[in-house]
Structures are given as structure tokens and as C-alpha cells.
């Protein structure tokens, strides 16, 4: 059902069961899936690819041009997965020619006033609280939670199942399974409560504690910590994921507690 007070291009592709409230603007090159809800005063611009059962609240702007002076009008996209919720006044930019798309996964929650810049990749079940701001080319992995007013530097990575405290400035990579806070941002322990809620057992969490004890608490440099972890700690899925993240970090990692 589409309100007659909205401006919807006849070229846009809109799935069955999608409800569009008054004063919405939807441009030509837009694809919206089934059973979505598009709230009042939402603007969805060229390049938007929106999945099924997505809810977009009033005032959000989807697929606006990147805030990048190198952008020259290329036909890029933003992809939003199924069951994602985008709250009031979020601004989500499409990609640049660097990767041609911005991606937001399924079952994500972007609270009011979140900004996602060009070429970001947000995986599934991610929560970005109010006023989180992501610069370009950021990757955030599954089940990460970023507290309100957090700002993330371009090209930074945030690992799966992390919890970052509100008001943080994230300029280094944050490895998986941990809590991070303080200023400057640093490791504050394993995200025990969040991991327990998602089905991780005590043995898995204990293994994470030991890996991060080597990495952050023993105050080794990272290369020595990785060598010790590989030589002294048993192989596990948790070890593989942590070592893979750390070994591919380009911006370097946040620090441990001093």
C-alpha cells in the first residue's frame, strides 16, 4: 500500500506487501523487497537495494551520494539485508568506485541518527546505537555492538561479538569477542555476557580469556604474542578466528590495559 502523498518513481521495483507512508520519495533505480515498511519523510535514492521485511523510520536517507570528493557520479549501490531496522534520521551512503557498494547485513539495528559512509561492510546482527558515525571503508563483523556516539575511523575493522562502550573513538582495529572502552580505546576483557547469550560455552570463553591474556595482559608486542599463542595454546575455532583477524589487521590493534 502506497500513500498518494508520496513521490514514487514508476521505475522503482517494490515488492508485494510493502507499505509506504506519506511524503516518501523513492527514485528510479531502487529495488525494495516484500513486506517492508517505509515511514514518513523517508528518501530512498538511486542505487538502493533493500531486502525483505525491512523497516525504515521517518526522516532516514538511503543511498545518498558518498561524501567523498573523488566520487564522480558512478552507478554504485547500497545493499540492505532482510529484517534490518533503520531508525529515525539515519544517513546511509552508497559506495564509490573503490568497491562499488556499501553493504548492511540482515537482522541489523541502526538506531536514530546513525551515519554509515561509503564502502562500509556491516555484517549480520550488528547493532549501532544512537549517533554512531562510521567513516568510509569500515568493516564490522557479526553481532558487534557499538554504543551511542561512537565514531569509527576510516578503514578500521571491528571483530565479531565485540561490545564497544558509548562515546568511544575507534581508530584501531578491535579484535573479536571482547569489550572495549576508555580513552584511548583499549581492551577491557572478554565479552562474557554477550557471548553467553549467543550460546558460547564456558570452555570456549575460557579459551578466549587465555588467548587475550597472552595478547594484552602479558604486555608482549603483537608479533611475539602471536608466536606464543601458536606455540603454547591448543588449536580451536576461537584461536583461528582471533589469529586470522589479528594477522590481517592493517591499522593495528587497540591496546591492552596499562
Secondary structure, DSSP 8 states (H G I E B T S, - for coil): -B-TTSEE-TTSEE-TT-EE-TT-EE-SSEEE-SS-EE-TT-EE-TTEEE-SS-EE-TT-EEEE--S-TT------EEEE-TT-EE-TT-EEE---TTTSEEEE-SS-EE-TT-EE-TT-EE-TT-EE-TT-EE-TT-EE-TT-EE-TT-EE-TT-EE-TT-EE-TT-EE-SBB-TTEEEETTTTEEEEE-HHHHHHTT--HHHHHHHHHHHIIIIIS---HHHHHHHHHHHS---HHHHHHHHHHHT-SS-B-B---
